[in-house]
Amino acid sequence: MELPAQTFRVTRADLVRYAGASGDFNPIHWSDRVATKVGLPGVIAHGMFTMALVGRAITEWAGAPDAVVEYGVRFTRPVVVPDDDQGTEIEVTARVREVTEDGLTRIDVTAVCGGEKVLSQARATIRSTR
């Protein structure tokens, strides 16, 4: 079973707000000059910000924040955020892998940006809220 896709727009302004909230002011998240100097294609979103957006999708699918029992990912590709008003988009999809007898649902999650998967081994376990 496929869960409904969710799309999240990410702009440089989002990265600035996330930096302030998280305390992660690494210039690869706001300076093209620094990001390209260290070999990145441009400014990239914080990995934990990307993970949080995917977590938002999982929470919505679960129906409540406390219904998310377990959630984990591996970061595979950076989310490059251009310096314009449009930013970029992350599309999150998921497929139910298993429903257990004790009411837990295990899902495999896919996050794609610019046609490429940005996370691997993205999985969650959610508890039925109904």
C-alpha positions in Angstrom: 0.0 0.0 0.0 1.3 3.4 -1.0 0.8 6.4 1.3 -0.2 9.8 -0.2 2.9 11.8 -1.4 3.8 15.0 0.4 5.9 17.8 -1.0 7.9 20.3 1.0 9.4 23.5 -0.4 12.8 24.6 1.0 14.1 28.1 0.6 17.2 29.9 1.8 15.0 31.7 4.3 14.0 28.3 5.7 17.7 27.5 6.2 18.3 30.8 8.0 15.3 30.1 10.4 16.5 26.5 11.0 20.1 27.7 11.7 18.7 30.1 14.3 16.6 27.4 15.9 19.2 24.7 15.9 22.3 26.8 16.5 24.0 25.3 13.4 25.4 28.3 11.5 27.8 26.3 9.3 28.3 28.5 6.3 27.7 25.6 3.9 24.0 26.3 4.7 24.0 29.9 3.7 27.2 30.8 1.7 27.6 29.6 -2.0 31.2 30.7 -1.8 32.0 28.5 1.2 29.9 25.6 0.0 31.5 25.4 -3.4 35.0 25.9 -1.9 34.5 22.7 0.1 33.3 20.8 -3.0 29.5 21.1 -2.7 27.4 22.1 -5.6 26.0 25.0 -3.7 24.3 25.8 -0.4 22.7 22.7 1.1 20.0 22.2 3.6 20.9 20.9 7.0 20.5 17.2 7.1 18.5 17.3 10.3 16.1 19.8 8.6 15.6 17.4 5.8 15.0 14.6 8.3 12.5 16.8 10.2 10.5 17.5 7.0 10.3 13.8 6.3 9.4 13.3 10.0 6.5 15.8 9.5 5.2 13.6 6.7 5.4 10.5 8.8 3.6 12.2 11.7 0.8 13.2 9.3 0.5 9.6 8.0 0.5 8.3 11.6 -2.2 10.7 12.7 -0.4 12.0 15.8 3.1 12.8 16.9 3.1 10.2 19.7 2.1 7.5 17.2 5.6 7.5 15.7 7.4 4.7 17.6 10.6 4.7 15.6 12.2 6.7 12.8 15.6 6.6 11.2 17.4 7.5 8.0 20.8 7.7 6.3 21.8 10.8 4.4 22.9 10.0 0.9 22.7 13.2 -1.1 22.6 16.8 -0.1 19.5 19.0 -0.8 20.9 21.9 -2.8 18.9 25.1 -2.2 19.3 27.8 -4.9 19.4 31.4 -4.0 16.0 32.4 -5.4 12.5 32.8 -4.1 11.5 29.4 -5.3 14.1 27.2 -3.5 13.7 23.5 -4.1 11.2 20.8 -3.3 11.5 17.5 -1.4 8.9 14.9 -2.3 8.2 12.3 0.3 6.5 9.0 -0.4 6.1 5.8 1.5 5.0 2.3 1.2 3.7 0.1 4.0 6.1 -2.8 4.4 4.3 -4.7 7.2 1.4 -4.4 9.7 2.1 -6.5 12.8 -0.4 -8.3 15.0 0.3 -5.8 17.8 -1.0 -2.8 15.8 2.4 -1.5 14.5 2.9 -0.4 10.9 6.3 -0.4 9.4 6.9 1.9 6.4 9.7 2.4 4.0 10.1 6.1 3.1 11.5 7.8 0.0 12.6 11.4 -0.2 13.5 12.8 -3.6 14.9 16.2 -4.5 15.7 17.2 -8.1 15.0 13.7 -9.3 17.5 12.1 -6.8 16.9 10.2 -3.6 18.4 12.2 -0.7 17.9 9.6 2.0 18.4 5.9 2.2 17.2 3.3 4.6 14.5 5.7 5.6 12.1 3.7 7.7 9.5 4.4 10.4 7.3 2.4 12.7 4.0 3.9 13.6 1.2 2.9 16.0 -2.4 3.0 14.9 -4.2 6.0 16.4 -7.7 4.8 15.5 
